[in-house]
Amino acid sequence: MVDGLEREFEGRARVVRANIQSDAGRTLADRYDVDVVPSFLVFDPDGTIVFKKVGASGVPLDDLRRALRR
């Protein structure tokens, strides 16, 4: 699913994957209060979170697409 979104929004949005087992990933997880994997966050150009979904079950793909289109 993430690979598909990455291809779909190539050049318009950046898809970043973070391994929260790494130091850099843990720093990001702490900064954005991520305790569950996977978590999906979409930021606006100013860095404000405009969409957050925690966990893999019931990921609203259409909602995620809408957030990425903004």
N, C-alpha and C positions, 0 to 999 in steps of 0.2 A: 504494500500500500504506500509506504513512504517513498519507495523507489519511483512509483507511478506519479506521485505528487511532485517529486523532484524533477522528473521529465516534463510534466505538464506545465510547471511554472518556471522552467529554466529561463533565465534572463530577466525574470520579473520578481522573483522572490528567492531568497536563499534558504535552503534546507540545511540545518545543522544538526548533527547527531552527536550526542555527548555520552561517553561511557562514565557513569557516576562512580565506577570503581577506581577511576584515575583521579589524580589530584586536581587536574583542571576540571574534570567533570563534576567532582564533588563540590568544588568551589561554585560552579554554576548552579548545581542542585540546591546548595545552601542559599545562594543569592535569590533564587526564584522559588524557594520553598517547595522543592520537589522531593517527595519521599517515596513515590510509587513509580515503578517503571512498567510500561512506557508512560510518558507524559508528553503531551503535545501543547506547545505554547506558540502563539503567533504574536509578533510585536509589530506595532506601527513604526513608521520611519523615525519617530522620536524615541523609540525604545520602550514604549508603554505596552503592557500586555493587553491585547484586545480579544484573546481567545485562550482558554486553558481547559484541557481535558486530561484527566488523570485515569490511567488504566487502559487496557486494551479492549475490554468488553464494551460493546456499544459505541465505539468511536463514531461520532456523527460525521461521516466523510463529507456530506454536503455542507454542513456547518463549517467544517475545516476549510473546504474550498472557498466558501463565501468570505471567510476571514482572510484568506490568502489573497483574494482578489481585491480587497480593500487596499 
